[in-house]
Amino acid sequence: MFLVQLLLPQFHQDGSRVAHDQFAAIRRELTDRFGGVTAYLRSPAKGLWKGPNGVEADDMVMVEVQVEIVDLEWWTTYRRTLERALGQKTILIRAIKTEML
């Protein structure tokens, strides 16, 4: 079993806020495909990283799904789709091997 986490920006690169209906569409799509989703929308995470112009920051929400097998081709295509839709150079999607307790 794997936990797939998507770190999604709350703002486009131009500074405009990502619409709530875009997050709702992502949740619906992932629920339809994987049978469920967990989204942390109320307390955004603050991401910081060193960029070419100093420290950059982003407010993000995390969306998670559990999968039996990680389909790398599907996730790569989906990541690119999200990057275009949310106006980002890169969106982080990671898979963590988990064990049900």
N, C-alpha and C positions, 0 to 999 in steps of 0.2 A: 504494500500500500504506500502511496505517496501523497504528500500534502503539497499542492501547487499553490504558490502565493503570487499574486499580481500586485505590484506597487503602482498605483495609478495616480497621476497628478491631479490636483484640484484646479490647477490653472494651466491654460494653454501657454505656449512660449511667448505669445504677444501680451500676456498679462490678463486676458479675459478668463472668467471663471468657466470651468467645464459645467455644462448644464446637468441638472439632476436627472433629466430623462436619458442622458447618455449613460450615466451609471446604472440606471434602471434597466436599460436595454442590455448592458453587459451582464447584469445579474440574471436577467431572463434567459439570455443566450447560454450562459454557463449552466443554469439550472436545467434547461431543456436538454443540453448535451450530457451533463454529468449527474443529474438527478438531485442536485442541491448545491448551495453556495452559502458561504458566510462572508458578510461584508462589514467592515469596521468603518462606518461613515461619520460618526459623531465626533470622534476625537482624532483629528488627522495627525499622522506622524510627520515629524519635521526631518527632512533629509538634508544633510550638509555634505558637500564635497568640494575639493579643490579644483577649480577650473582655470582657464587661461587668464582670467581677470580677477583672480582671488577666490575666496570662498563663496560658493553659490548655495542657494537654499531652495527647497521646494516643499510645499505641503502636499501630503499624499494620503490616500486611503488604501487600505489593504483588502483585497478580495481573495478568498481561499476556496479551493475545491479539493475533494479527495478523489484519487483515481487509483485503479489497480495497476495500470500500465501507462507510462508517459509516452505519448505519441509525439516525438520530437518534430516531425514534419508539420503536424497540425498546429502545435504550439508556436512554432517559428512563423508560420503563416498568420496565425491569430495575433501574435505580437506585432507583426508588421502592419496588420489591419488596424490595431489599436493605436500604433504610433501615428499613422495617417489621420485617423479619426480624432485623436486628441492633440494633434499638432506637436508631436514630440520627436526628438532625434532618436531617443532610446527609451523603452519601457522595460523595467526589470520584471521578469517572470522567472521564478525559481521553483525547483522541485526538491522536496526533502523526504527521504525515505523514513517511513513511520511504522510503528508497530502498535496495534490496538491492545490496550491493557484491560 
